[in-house]
């Protein structure tokens, strides 16, 4: 949950900085947010077999 | 030769040059003020430049992220030059502006290392500061007419 909130805030700020049009902001922010979550899941599973 | 070249900048030309220099100084002073305001209060630079929606989003999102970092037991790192990473984290923390000083004054940001959320808190605090520095650069670009 904390990762999701973190990804939301970072995506929001980056989208607002990078794009001026609302549609583009939503699209860019959504893609970034999805990318954050997907990469976290993939990296989490990749690290699963390794002991601490 | 060089002496025979007529001076194209007469009295009014010099006056124009002085005015242009004064205008440039005023503009650079305003730019410095804009950047300082943008750093001190997240989103203030964009609000100053008339970009209300963007300014309001920064004004809400960044201090909220910083407050969440404090609530998650994150630490406001001290300026310790002996440990470069701690010093860099302190600079990043400071990037959020006035909220940093408010939190320090009120005694928040001590950091509870044993808390499960300690590292998350640090990430929230550091990234909030760094994002605010990006916002300052964006406000500068807007003021310069690059965006």
N, CA and C atoms of all chains as a GROMACS GRO file, in nm:
protein
  597
    1UNK      N    1   0.083  -0.121   0.000
    1UNK     CA    2   0.000   0.000   0.000
    1UNK      C    3   0.087   0.127   0.000
    2UNK      N    4   0.194   0.124   0.082
    2UNK     CA    5   0.283   0.240   0.086
    2UNK      C    6   0.351   0.262  -0.048
    3UNK      N    7   0.384   0.151  -0.114
    3UNK     CA    8   0.447   0.161  -0.246
    3UNK      C    9   0.349   0.222  -0.347
    4UNK      N   10   0.221   0.184  -0.337
    4UNK     CA   11   0.120   0.236  -0.429
    4UNK      C   12   0.102   0.387  -0.409
    5UNK      N   13   0.096   0.430  -0.282
    5UNK     CA   14   0.081   0.572  -0.253
    5UNK      C   15   0.204   0.650  -0.303
    6UNK      N   16   0.322   0.593  -0.278
    6UNK     CA   17   0.446   0.656  -0.323
    6UNK      C   18   0.445   0.671  -0.476
    7UNK      N   19   0.409   0.562  -0.545
    7UNK     CA   20   0.406   0.564  -0.692
    7UNK      C   21   0.305   0.668  -0.741
    8UNK      N   22   0.192   0.678  -0.671
    8UNK     CA   23   0.090   0.774  -0.711
    8UNK      C   24   0.144   0.918  -0.705
    9UNK      N   25   0.206   0.953  -0.593
    9UNK     CA   26   0.256   1.090  -0.576
    9UNK      C   27   0.365   1.123  -0.679
   10UNK      N   28   0.458   1.032  -0.697
   10UNK     CA   29   0.568   1.057  -0.791
   10UNK      C   30   0.514   1.070  -0.933
   11UNK      N   31   0.422   0.981  -0.970
   11UNK     CA   32   0.364   0.987  -1.105
   11UNK      C   33   0.287   1.116  -1.125
   12UNK      N   34   0.212   1.156  -1.023
   12UNK     CA   35   0.133   1.279  -1.030
   12UNK      C   36   0.223   1.400  -1.056
   13UNK      N   37   0.327   1.413  -0.976
   13UNK     CA   38   0.415   1.531  -0.989
   13UNK      C   39   0.489   1.529  -1.123
   14UNK      N   40   0.538   1.413  -1.163
   14UNK     CA   41   0.610   1.405  -1.290
   14UNK      C   42   0.517   1.437  -1.407
   15UNK      N   43   0.394   1.385  -1.402
   15UNK     CA   44   0.299   1.410  -1.511
   15UNK      C   45   0.266   1.558  -1.520
   16UNK      N   46   0.246   1.623  -1.406
   16UNK     CA   47   0.210   1.766  -1.407
   16UNK      C   48   0.329   1.851  -1.454
   17UNK      N   49   0.450   1.808  -1.419
   17UNK     CA   50   0.568   1.883  -1.466
   17UNK      C   51   0.589   1.864  -1.616
   18UNK      N   52   0.577   1.740  -1.661
   18UNK     CA   53   0.618   1.708  -1.798
   18UNK      C   54   0.516   1.748  -1.904
   19UNK      N   55   0.388   1.744  -1.869
   19UNK     CA   56   0.284   1.769  -1.971
   19UNK      C   57   0.195   1.886  -1.931
   20UNK      N   58   0.140   1.954  -2.032
   20UNK     CA   59   0.054   2.069  -2.005
   20UNK      C   60  -0.094   2.035  -2.024
   21UNK      N   61  -0.121   1.948  -2.118
   21UNK     CA   62  -0.260   1.913  -2.147
   21UNK      C   63  -0.309   1.806  -2.048
   22UNK      N   64  -0.434   1.821  -2.002
   22UNK     CA   65  -0.488   1.729  -1.900
   22UNK      C   66  -0.488   1.584  -1.948
   23UNK      N   67  -0.529   1.565  -2.073
   23UNK     CA   68  -0.534   1.428  -2.128
   23UNK      C   69  -0.396   1.364  -2.128
   24UNK      N   70  -0.299   1.443  -2.173
   24UNK     CA   71  -0.162   1.392  -2.179
   24UNK      C   72  -0.108   1.364  -2.039
   25UNK      N   73  -0.146   1.451  -1.944
   25UNK     CA   74  -0.103   1.430  -1.805
   25UNK      C   75  -0.158   1.299  -1.751
   26UNK      N   76  -0.287   1.274  -1.776
   26UNK     CA   77  -0.350   1.152  -1.727
   26UNK      C   78  -0.284   1.029  -1.790
   27UNK      N   79  -0.259   1.039  -1.920
   27UNK     CA   80  -0.199   0.926  -1.991
   27UNK      C   81  -0.056   0.899  -1.943
   28UNK      N   82   0.022   1.005  -1.936
   28UNK     CA   83   0.162   0.993  -1.894
   28UNK      C   84   0.170   0.943  -1.750
   29UNK      N   85   0.089   1.006  -1.663
   29UNK     CA   86   0.088   0.968  -1.521
   29UNK      C   87   0.041   0.824  -1.502
   30UNK      N   88  -0.061   0.785  -1.577
   30UNK     CA   89  -0.112   0.649  -1.566
   30UNK      C   90  -0.009   0.546  -1.609
   31UNK      N   91   0.060   0.577  -1.719
   31UNK     CA   92   0.163   0.484  -1.767
   31UNK      C   93   0.277   0.474  -1.667
   32UNK      N   94   0.313   0.587  -1.609
   32UNK     CA   95   0.422   0.587  -1.512
   32UNK      C   96   0.382   0.509  -1.386
   33UNK      N   97   0.259   0.533  -1.342
   33UNK     CA   98   0.209   0.464  -1.223
   33UNK      C   99   0.207   0.313  -1.247
   34UNK      N  100   0.154   0.273  -1.363
   34UNK     CA  101   0.152   0.131  -1.397
   34UNK      C  102   0.291   0.072  -1.406
   35UNK      N  103   0.383   0.150  -1.464
   35UNK     CA  104   0.521   0.105  -1.475
   35UNK      C  105   0.586   0.083  -1.339
   36UNK      N  106   0.558   0.175  -1.247
   36UNK     CA  107   0.609   0.161  -1.110
   36UNK      C  108   0.561   0.030  -1.048
   37UNK      N  109   0.430   0.007  -1.057
   37UNK     CA  110   0.372  -0.111  -0.991
   37UNK      C  111   0.422  -0.239  -1.058
   38UNK      N  112   0.423  -0.239  -1.191
   38UNK     CA  113   0.465  -0.359  -1.264
   38UNK      C  114   0.611  -0.391  -1.232
   39UNK      N  115   0.696  -0.289  -1.235
   39UNK     CA  116   0.839  -0.316  -1.210
   39UNK      C  117   0.862  -0.361  -1.066
   40UNK      N  118   0.782  -0.307  -0.972
   40UNK     CA  119   0.796  -0.351  -0.833
   40UNK      C  120   0.757  -0.498  -0.818
   41UNK      N  121   0.647  -0.535  -0.885
   41UNK     CA  122   0.603  -0.676  -0.878
   41UNK      C  123   0.706  -0.769  -0.941
   42UNK      N  124   0.753  -0.730  -1.059
   42UNK     CA  125   0.851  -0.815  -1.130
   42UNK      C  126   0.980  -0.829  -1.049
   43UNK      N  127   1.030  -0.716  -1.000
   43UNK     CA  128   1.154  -0.721  -0.922
   43UNK      C  129   1.134  -0.801  -0.793
   44UNK      N  130   1.015  -0.786  -0.733
   44UNK     CA  131   0.985  -0.861  -0.610
   44UNK      C  132   0.988  -1.012  -0.634
   45UNK      N  133   0.927  -1.054  -0.744
   45UNK     CA  134   0.928  -1.197  -0.776
   45UNK      C  135   1.067  -1.246  -0.816
   46UNK      N  136   1.143  -1.161  -0.884
   46UNK     CA  137   1.278  -1.201  -0.923
   46UNK      C  138   1.368  -1.222  -0.801
   47UNK      N  139   1.339  -1.144  -0.696
   47UNK     CA  140   1.422  -1.154  -0.575
   47UNK      C  141   1.376  -1.267  -0.483
   48UNK      N  142   1.258  -1.322  -0.514
   48UNK     CA  143   1.196  -1.423  -0.427
   48UNK      C  144   1.286  -1.542  -0.396
   49UNK      N  145   1.357  -1.598  -0.495
   49UNK     CA  146   1.438  -1.717  -0.465
   49UNK      C  147   1.561  -1.689  -0.377
   50UNK      N  148   1.603  -1.564  -0.371
   50UNK     CA  149   1.725  -1.533  -0.297
   50UNK      C  150   1.698  -1.518  -0.147
   51UNK      N  151   1.782  -1.579  -0.064
   51UNK     CA  152   1.765  -1.562   0.080
   51UNK      C  153   1.806  -1.421   0.123
   52UNK      N  154   1.763  -1.377   0.240
   52UNK     CA  155   1.796  -1.244   0.290
   52UNK      C  156   1.946  -1.230   0.316
   53UNK      N  157   4.106   5.499  -3.938
   53UNK     CA  158   4.107   5.365  -3.882
   53UNK      C  159   4.000   5.352  -3.773
   54UNK      N  160   4.043   5.299  -3.657
   54UNK     CA  161   3.947   5.280  -3.549
   54UNK      C  162   3.890   5.412  -3.500
   55UNK      N  163   3.975   5.517  -3.503
   55UNK     CA  164   3.928   5.647  -3.453
   55UNK      C  165   3.826   5.710  -3.545
   56UNK      N  166   3.836   5.675  -3.673
   56UNK     CA  167   3.748   5.741  -3.769
   56UNK      C  168   3.607   5.680  -3.772
   57UNK      N  169   3.591   5.564  -3.705
   57UNK     CA  170   3.458   5.500  -3.704
   57UNK      C  171   3.364   5.584  -3.617
   58UNK      N  172   3.251   5.625  -3.673
   58UNK     CA  173   3.159   5.708  -3.595
   58UNK      C  174   3.093   5.629  -3.482
   59UNK      N  175   3.069   5.696  -3.370
   59UNK     CA  176   3.004   5.632  -3.256
   59UNK      C  177   2.853   5.628  -3.280
   60UNK      N  178   2.804   5.508  -3.304
   60UNK     CA  179   2.661   5.495  -3.338
   60UNK      C  180   2.572   5.506  -3.214
   61UNK      N  181   2.638   5.494  -3.093
   61UNK     CA  182   2.557   5.505  -2.970
   61UNK      C  183   2.571   5.646  -2.915
   62UNK      N  184   2.481   5.729  -2.954
   62UNK     CA  185   2.482   5.865  -2.904
   62UNK      C  186   2.427   5.868  -2.763
   63UNK      N  187   2.378   5.985  -2.721
   63UNK     CA  188   2.323   6.000  -2.586
   63UNK      C  189   2.205   5.909  -2.564
   64UNK      N  190   2.113   5.902  -2.660
   64UNK     CA  191   1.994   5.819  -2.642
   64UNK      C  192   2.031   5.671  -2.647
   65UNK      N  193   2.136   5.638  -2.725
   65UNK     CA  194   2.182   5.498  -2.732
   65UNK      C  195   2.234   5.450  -2.599
   66UNK      N  196   2.311   5.537  -2.531
   66UNK     CA  197   2.364   5.501  -2.399
   66UNK      C  198   2.250   5.482  -2.299
   67UNK      N  199   2.152   5.571  -2.308
   67UNK     CA  200   2.037   5.563  -2.217
   67UNK      C  201   1.962   5.431  -2.237
   68UNK      N  202   1.948   5.394  -2.364
   68UNK     CA  203   1.880   5.268  -2.394
   68UNK      C  204   1.957   5.150  -2.336
   69UNK      N  205   2.092   5.157  -2.350
   69UNK     CA  206   2.174   5.048  -2.298
   69UNK      C  207   2.163   5.038  -2.146
   70UNK      N  208   2.163   5.155  -2.078
   70UNK     CA  209   2.150   5.156  -1.932
   70UNK      C  210   2.015   5.099  -1.890
   71UNK      N  211   1.909   5.139  -1.965
   71UNK     CA  212   1.775   5.088  -1.934
   71UNK      C  213   1.769   4.936  -1.952
   72UNK      N  214   1.831   4.888  -2.059
   72UNK     CA  215   1.830   4.744  -2.086
   72UNK      C  216   1.901   4.668  -1.975
   73UNK      N  217   2.016   4.723  -1.929
   73UNK     CA  218   2.090   4.658  -1.820
   73UNK      C  219   2.006   4.656  -1.692
   74UNK      N  220   1.941   4.770  -1.664
   74UNK     CA  221   1.857   4.776  -1.544
   74UNK      C  222   1.742   4.676  -1.553
   75UNK      N  223   1.684   4.665  -1.673
   75UNK     CA  224   1.573   4.571  -1.690
   75UNK      C  225   1.620   4.428  -1.670
   76UNK      N  226   1.742   4.398  -1.721
   76UNK     CA  227   1.796   4.262  -1.705
   76UNK      C  228   1.821   4.231  -1.557
   77UNK      N  229   1.874   4.333  -1.484
   77UNK     CA  230   1.899   4.312  -1.341
   77UNK      C  231   1.770   4.289  -1.265
   78UNK      N  232   1.666   4.369  -1.301
   78UNK     CA  233   1.537   4.352  -1.236
   78UNK      C  234   1.482   4.213  -1.264
   79UNK      N  235   1.497   4.171  -1.391
   79UNK     CA  236   1.445   4.040  -1.428
   79UNK      C  237   1.518   3.928  -1.355
   80UNK      N  238   1.651   3.941  -1.345
   80UNK     CA  239   1.725   3.836  -1.276
   80UNK      C  240   1.691   3.835  -1.127
   81UNK      N  241   1.669   3.956  -1.069
   81UNK     CA  242   1.626   3.963  -0.929
   81UNK      C  243   1.492   3.896  -0.909
   82UNK      N  244   1.400   3.921  -1.002
   82UNK     CA  245   1.268   3.858  -0.994
   82UNK      C  246   1.279   3.707  -1.006
   83UNK      N  247   1.369   3.662  -1.095
   83UNK     CA  248   1.388   3.518  -1.113
   83UNK      C  249   1.440   3.452  -0.985
   84UNK      N  250   1.535   3.520  -0.919
   84UNK     CA  251   1.588   3.466  -0.794
   84UNK      C  252   1.477   3.456  -0.689
   85UNK      N  253   1.397   3.564  -0.681
   85UNK     CA  254   1.285   3.564  -0.585
   85UNK      C  255   1.186   3.452  -0.616
   86UNK      N  256   1.159   3.437  -0.745
   86UNK     CA  257   1.065   3.333  -0.790
   86UNK      C  258   1.114   3.194  -0.748
   87UNK      N  259   1.243   3.169  -0.773
   87UNK     CA  260   1.300   3.038  -0.738
   87UNK      C  261   1.299   3.016  -0.586
   88UNK      N  262   1.330   3.122  -0.512
   88UNK     CA  263   1.330   3.110  -0.365
   88UNK      C  264   1.188   3.081  -0.315
   89UNK      N  265   1.091   3.153  -0.370
   89UNK     CA  266   0.951   3.131  -0.329
   89UNK      C  267   0.907   2.990  -0.365
   90UNK      N  268   0.948   2.947  -0.484
   90UNK     CA  269   0.910   2.814  -0.531
   90UNK      C  270   0.971   2.705  -0.443
   91UNK      N  271   1.093   2.730  -0.396
   91UNK     CA  272   1.158   2.633  -0.306
   91UNK      C  273   1.092   2.634  -0.168
   92UNK      N  274   1.069   2.756  -0.116
   92UNK     CA  275   1.018   2.768   0.022
   92UNK      C  276   0.878   2.711   0.034
   93UNK      N  277   0.792   2.745  -0.060
   93UNK     CA  278   0.654   2.696  -0.056
   93UNK      C  279   0.630   2.618  -0.186
   94UNK      N  280   0.619   2.487  -0.179
   94UNK     CA  281   0.601   2.408  -0.301
   94UNK      C  282   0.482   2.458  -0.384
   95UNK      N  283   0.508   2.484  -0.511
   95UNK     CA  284   0.401   2.530  -0.600
   95UNK      C  285   0.385   2.681  -0.606
   96UNK      N  286   0.452   2.754  -0.517
   96UNK     CA  287   0.436   2.900  -0.513
   96UNK      C  288   0.484   2.965  -0.643
   97UNK      N  289   0.589   2.910  -0.702
   97UNK     CA  290   0.642   2.966  -0.827
   97UNK      C  291   0.539   2.956  -0.939
   98UNK      N  292   0.473   2.842  -0.948
   98UNK     CA  293   0.373   2.825  -1.053
   98UNK      C  294   0.251   2.913  -1.027
   99UNK      N  295   0.213   2.927  -0.901
   99UNK     CA  296   0.102   3.015  -0.868
   99UNK      C  297   0.137   3.159  -0.904
  100UNK      N  298   0.260   3.199  -0.877
  100UNK     CA  299   0.309   3.333  -0.910
  100UNK      C  300   0.299   3.358  -1.061
  101UNK      N  301   0.333   3.255  -1.138
  101UNK     CA  302   0.334   3.269  -1.283
  101UNK      C  303   0.196   3.248  -1.345
  102UNK      N  304   0.095   3.231  -1.261
  102UNK     CA  305  -0.042   3.219  -1.311
  102UNK      C  306  -0.083   3.079  -1.350
  103UNK      N  307   0.000   2.981  -1.319
  103UNK     CA  308  -0.037   2.841  -1.349
  103UNK      C  309  -0.099   2.780  -1.225
  104UNK      N  310  -0.225   2.817  -1.205
  104UNK     CA  311  -0.292   2.784  -1.080
  104UNK      C  312  -0.307   2.635  -1.053
  105UNK      N  313  -0.355   2.563  -1.154
  105UNK     CA  314  -0.382   2.421  -1.132
  105UNK      C  315  -0.256   2.347  -1.093
  106UNK      N  316  -0.149   2.371  -1.172
  106UNK     CA  317  -0.022   2.305  -1.141
  106UNK      C  318   0.027   2.344  -1.003
  107UNK      N  319   0.021   2.473  -0.973
  107UNK     CA  320   0.067   2.522  -0.843
  107UNK      C  321  -0.009   2.459  -0.728
  108UNK      N  322  -0.140   2.448  -0.744
  108UNK     CA  323  -0.222   2.391  -0.636
  108UNK      C  324  -0.191   2.242  -0.617
  109UNK      N  325  -0.170   2.172  -0.729
  109UNK     CA  326  -0.137   2.029  -0.719
  109UNK      C  327  -0.005   2.011  -0.642
  110UNK      N  328   0.094   2.093  -0.676
  110UNK     CA  329   0.224   2.083  -0.604
  110UNK      C  330   0.207   2.123  -0.458
  111UNK      N  331   0.127   2.226  -0.436
  111UNK     CA  332   0.108   2.278  -0.300
  111UNK      C  333   0.044   2.173  -0.208
  112UNK      N  334  -0.040   2.088  -0.266
  112UNK     CA  335  -0.105   1.984  -0.185
  112UNK      C  336  -0.019   1.857  -0.181
  113UNK      N  337   0.026   1.813  -0.299
  113UNK     CA  338   0.089   1.681  -0.308
  113UNK      C  339   0.224   1.674  -0.235
  114UNK      N  340   0.308   1.774  -0.253
  114UNK     CA  341   0.444   1.763  -0.197
  114UNK      C  342   0.447   1.774  -0.044
  115UNK      N  343   0.381   1.874   0.017
  115UNK     CA  344   0.379   1.874   0.164
  115UNK      C  345   0.310   1.752   0.223
  116UNK      N  346   0.208   1.700   0.150
  116UNK     CA  347   0.139   1.580   0.198
  116UNK      C  348   0.235   1.460   0.198
  117UNK      N  349   0.313   1.450   0.092
  117UNK     CA  350   0.411   1.342   0.082
  117UNK      C  351   0.515   1.355   0.194
  118UNK      N  352   0.556   1.478   0.220
  118UNK     CA  353   0.654   1.504   0.326
  118UNK      C  354   0.595   1.466   0.463
  119UNK      N  355   0.469   1.506   0.484
  119UNK     CA  356   0.402   1.475   0.612
  119UNK      C  357   0.387   1.324   0.629
  120UNK      N  358   0.356   1.255   0.520
  120UNK     CA  359   0.345   1.109   0.526
  120UNK      C  360   0.480   1.046   0.566
  121UNK      N  361   0.585   1.102   0.510
  121UNK     CA  362   0.720   1.054   0.545
  121UNK      C  363   0.748   1.068   0.694
  122UNK      N  364   0.706   1.181   0.750
  122UNK     CA  365   0.725   1.202   0.894
  122UNK      C  366   0.638   1.104   0.973
  123UNK      N  367   0.514   1.085   0.925
  123UNK     CA  368   0.422   0.994   0.995
  123UNK      C  369   0.472   0.849   0.991
  124UNK      N  370   0.548   0.817   0.886
  124UNK     CA  371   0.601   0.681   0.872
  124UNK      C  372   0.734   0.663   0.948
  125UNK      N  373   0.763   0.754   1.039
  125UNK     CA  374   0.882   0.746   1.125
  125UNK      C  375   1.012   0.769   1.048
  126UNK      N  376   1.001   0.843   0.936
  126UNK     CA  377   1.123   0.876   0.861
  126UNK      C  378   1.209   0.975   0.938
  127UNK      N  379   1.333   0.987   0.893
  127UNK     CA  380   1.429   1.072   0.965
  127UNK      C  381   1.470   1.191   0.879
  128UNK      N  382   1.474   1.308   0.941
  128UNK     CA  383   1.533   1.424   0.873
  128UNK      C  384   1.683   1.420   0.903
  129UNK      N  385   1.760   1.386   0.805
  129UNK     CA  386   1.903   1.360   0.828
  129UNK      C  387   1.980   1.487   0.862
  130UNK      N  388   2.080   1.476   0.948
  130UNK     CA  389   2.162   1.592   0.982
  130UNK      C  390   2.268   1.618   0.874
  131UNK      N  391   2.322   1.740   0.872
  131UNK     CA  392   2.426   1.773   0.775
  131UNK      C  393   2.560   1.721   0.826
  132UNK      N  394   2.585   1.595   0.801
  132UNK     CA  395   2.707   1.531   0.847
  132UNK      C  396   2.799   1.510   0.726
  133UNK      N  397   2.904   1.594   0.718
  133UNK     CA  398   2.991   1.587   0.600
  133UNK      C  399   3.085   1.467   0.605
  134UNK      N  400   3.099   1.407   0.725
  134UNK     CA  401   3.185   1.288   0.735
  134UNK      C  402   3.122   1.167   0.667
  135UNK      N  403   2.989   1.169   0.660
  135UNK     CA  404   2.918   1.060   0.591
  135UNK      C  405   2.847   1.120   0.470
  136UNK      N  406   2.906   1.103   0.351
  136UNK     CA  407   2.853   1.169   0.231
  136UNK      C  408   2.706   1.137   0.203
  137UNK      N  409   2.666   1.012   0.222
  137UNK     CA  410   2.528   0.975   0.190
  137UNK      C  411   2.429   1.044   0.285
  138UNK      N  412   2.469   1.056   0.411
  138UNK     CA  413   2.383   1.126   0.508
  138UNK      C  414   2.373   1.274   0.471
  139UNK      N  415   2.486   1.333   0.430
  139UNK     CA  416   2.486   1.473   0.387
  139UNK      C  417   2.397   1.494   0.265
  140UNK      N  418   2.405   1.403   0.168
  140UNK     CA  419   2.322   1.415   0.048
  140UNK      C  420   2.174   1.400   0.083
  141UNK      N  421   2.144   1.307   0.174
  141UNK     CA  422   2.005   1.288   0.217
  141UNK      C  423   1.954   1.414   0.287
  142UNK      N  424   2.043   1.480   0.363
  142UNK     CA  425   2.004   1.604   0.432
  142UNK      C  426   1.971   1.713   0.331
  143UNK      N  427   2.052   1.723   0.225
  143UNK     CA  428   2.026   1.823   0.121
  143UNK      C  429   1.892   1.793   0.052
  144UNK      N  430   1.867   1.665   0.025
  144UNK     CA  431   1.741   1.627  -0.037
  144UNK      C  432   1.623   1.659   0.054
  145UNK      N  433   1.638   1.632   0.183
  145UNK     CA  434   1.532   1.665   0.280
  145UNK      C  435   1.502   1.814   0.279
  146UNK      N  436   1.609   1.893   0.271
  146UNK     CA  437   1.596   2.039   0.277
  146UNK      C  438   1.525   2.093   0.152
  147UNK      N  439   1.523   2.015   0.047
  147UNK     CA  440   1.462   2.059  -0.079
  147UNK      C  441   1.315   2.093  -0.068
  148UNK      N  442   1.248   2.046   0.035
  148UNK     CA  443   1.104   2.072   0.047
  148UNK      C  444   1.075   2.214   0.095
  149UNK      N  445   1.176   2.282   0.152
  149UNK     CA  446   1.158   2.423   0.190
  149UNK      C  447   1.105   2.442   0.331
  150UNK      N  448   1.008   2.531   0.346
  150UNK     CA  449   0.958   2.569   0.480
  150UNK      C  450   0.905   2.449   0.561
  151UNK      N  451   0.835   2.354   0.499
  151UNK     CA  452   0.789   2.239   0.579
  151UNK      C  453   0.902   2.170   0.655
  152UNK      N  454   1.022   2.170   0.598
  152UNK     CA  455   1.138   2.110   0.665
  152UNK      C  456   1.165   2.182   0.797
  153UNK      N  457   1.165   2.316   0.792
  153UNK     CA  458   1.197   2.395   0.912
  153UNK      C  459   1.085   2.383   1.016
  154UNK      N  460   0.960   2.377   0.968
  154UNK     CA  461   0.848   2.360   1.060
  154UNK      C  462   0.862   2.226   1.133
  155UNK      N  463   0.889   2.120   1.054
  155UNK     CA  464   0.902   1.986   1.114
  155UNK      C  465   1.019   1.982   1.213
  156UNK      N  466   1.130   2.043   1.175
  156UNK     CA  467   1.248   2.043   1.265
  156UNK      C  468   1.217   2.118   1.394
  157UNK      N  469   1.152   2.234   1.379
  157UNK     CA  470   1.120   2.316   1.496
  157UNK      C  471   1.026   2.243   1.591
  158UNK      N  472   0.930   2.171   1.533
  158UNK     CA  473   0.832   2.100   1.617
  158UNK      C  474   0.886   1.967   1.670
  159UNK      N  475   1.006   1.934   1.632
  159UNK     CA  476   1.069   1.812   1.685
  159UNK      C  477   1.034   1.685   1.611
  160UNK      N  478   0.975   1.699   1.491
  160UNK     CA  479   0.946   1.580   1.412
  160UNK      C  480   1.070   1.540   1.332
  161UNK      N  481   1.068   1.418   1.278
  161UNK     CA  482   1.177   1.375   1.192
  161UNK      C  483   1.295   1.316   1.267
  162UNK      N  484   1.270   1.272   1.390
  162UNK     CA  485   1.375   1.207   1.467
  162UNK      C  486   1.412   1.072   1.408
  163UNK      N  487   1.313   1.004   1.350
  163UNK     CA  488   1.337   0.875   1.287
  163UNK      C  489   1.346   0.762   1.387
  164UNK      N  490   1.260   0.663   1.369
  164UNK     CA  491   1.260   0.546   1.456
  164UNK      C  492   1.313   0.427   1.375
  165UNK      N  493   1.442   0.395   1.396
  165UNK     CA  494   1.508   0.294   1.312
  165UNK      C  495   1.439   0.158   1.325
  166UNK      N  496   1.382   0.130   1.442
  166UNK     CA  497   1.321  -0.002   1.464
  166UNK      C  498   1.184  -0.015   1.399
  167UNK      N  499   1.128   0.099   1.356
  167UNK     CA  500   0.994   0.094   1.295
  167UNK      C  501   1.001   0.025   1.159
  168UNK      N  502   0.897  -0.053   1.128
  168UNK     CA  503   0.893  -0.125   1.000
  168UNK      C  504   0.892  -0.026   0.884
  169UNK      N  505   0.830   0.088   0.906
  169UNK     CA  506   0.812   0.184   0.796
  169UNK      C  507   0.926   0.287   0.787
  170UNK      N  508   1.032   0.267   0.863
  170UNK     CA  509   1.142   0.366   0.868
  170UNK      C  510   1.198   0.398   0.729
  171UNK      N  511   1.230   0.293   0.653
  171UNK     CA  512   1.290   0.316   0.520
  171UNK      C  513   1.191   0.380   0.424
  172UNK      N  514   1.063   0.339   0.436
  172UNK     CA  515   0.960   0.403   0.354
  172UNK      C  516   0.952   0.551   0.387
  173UNK      N  517   0.955   0.582   0.516
  173UNK     CA  518   0.949   0.721   0.560
  173UNK      C  519   1.063   0.802   0.502
  174UNK      N  520   1.183   0.746   0.507
  174UNK     CA  521   1.299   0.816   0.449
  174UNK      C  522   1.280   0.839   0.299
  175UNK      N  523   1.231   0.736   0.230
  175UNK     CA  524   1.210   0.749   0.085
  175UNK      C  525   1.109   0.860   0.057
  176UNK      N  526   1.001   0.864   0.133
  176UNK     CA  527   0.900   0.970   0.114
  176UNK      C  528   0.961   1.108   0.136
  177UNK      N  529   1.037   1.124   0.245
  177UNK     CA  530   1.094   1.255   0.278
  177UNK      C  531   1.194   1.301   0.173
  178UNK      N  532   1.283   1.210   0.135
  178UNK     CA  533   1.389   1.246   0.039
  178UNK      C  534   1.329   1.277  -0.098
  179UNK      N  535   1.237   1.191  -0.143
  179UNK     CA  536   1.180   1.210  -0.276
  179UNK      C  537   1.092   1.336  -0.281
  180UNK      N  538   1.022   1.367  -0.172
  180UNK     CA  539   0.942   1.490  -0.168
  180UNK      C  540   1.033   1.612  -0.188
  181UNK      N  541   1.148   1.612  -0.121
  181UNK     CA  542   1.242   1.724  -0.136
  181UNK      C  543   1.297   1.732  -0.277
  182UNK      N  544   1.336   1.618  -0.333
  182UNK     CA  545   1.392   1.619  -0.468
  182UNK      C  546   1.288   1.660  -0.573
  183UNK      N  547   1.165   1.614  -0.554
  183UNK     CA  548   1.059   1.653  -0.649
  183UNK      C  549   1.035   1.804  -0.642
  184UNK      N  550   1.044   1.860  -0.521
  184UNK     CA  551   1.025   2.005  -0.510
  184UNK      C  552   1.137   2.080  -0.582
  185UNK      N  553   1.257   2.026  -0.579
  185UNK     CA  554   1.366   2.090  -0.653
  185UNK      C  555   1.339   2.085  -0.804
  186UNK      N  556   1.281   1.974  -0.850
  186UNK     CA  557   1.241   1.966  -0.991
  186UNK      C  558   1.135   2.070  -1.024
  187UNK      N  559   1.043   2.090  -0.930
  187UNK     CA  560   0.936   2.189  -0.949
  187UNK      C  561   0.996   2.330  -0.958
  188UNK      N  562   1.100   2.356  -0.877
  188UNK     CA  563   1.168   2.486  -0.884
  188UNK      C  564   1.229   2.506  -1.022
  189UNK      N  565   1.295   2.403  -1.073
  189UNK     CA  566   1.356   2.413  -1.207
  189UNK      C  567   1.249   2.434  -1.313
  190UNK      N  568   1.135   2.368  -1.297
  190UNK     CA  569   1.026   2.383  -1.393
  190UNK      C  570   0.973   2.527  -1.390
  191UNK      N  571   0.957   2.582  -1.269
  191UNK     CA  572   0.910   2.721  -1.257
  191UNK      C  573   1.009   2.816  -1.323
  192UNK      N  574   1.138   2.790  -1.305
  192UNK     CA  575   1.242   2.872  -1.368
  192UNK      C  576   1.229   2.866  -1.521
  193UNK      N  577   1.210   2.746  -1.574
  193UNK     CA  578   1.195   2.730  -1.718
  193UNK      C  579   1.072   2.805  -1.770
  194UNK      N  580   0.963   2.797  -1.696
  194UNK     CA  581   0.841   2.867  -1.737
  194UNK      C  582   0.867   3.018  -1.738
  195UNK      N  583   0.933   3.068  -1.634
  195UNK     CA  584   0.961   3.211  -1.626
  195UNK      C  585   1.054   3.258  -1.738
  196UNK      N  586   1.143   3.170  -1.782
  196UNK     CA  587   1.236   3.205  -1.890
  196UNK      C  588   1.171   3.191  -2.027
  197UNK      N  589   1.047   3.143  -2.029
  197UNK     CA  590   0.976   3.128  -2.156
  197UNK      C  591   1.015   3.005  -2.234
  198UNK      N  592   1.077   2.910  -2.168
  198UNK     CA  593   1.117   2.787  -2.238
  198UNK      C  594   1.002   2.687  -2.247
  199UNK      N  595   0.898   2.706  -2.165
  199UNK     CA  596   0.786   2.612  -2.166
  199UNK      C  597   0.654   2.688  -2.187
   0.00000   0.00000   0.00000
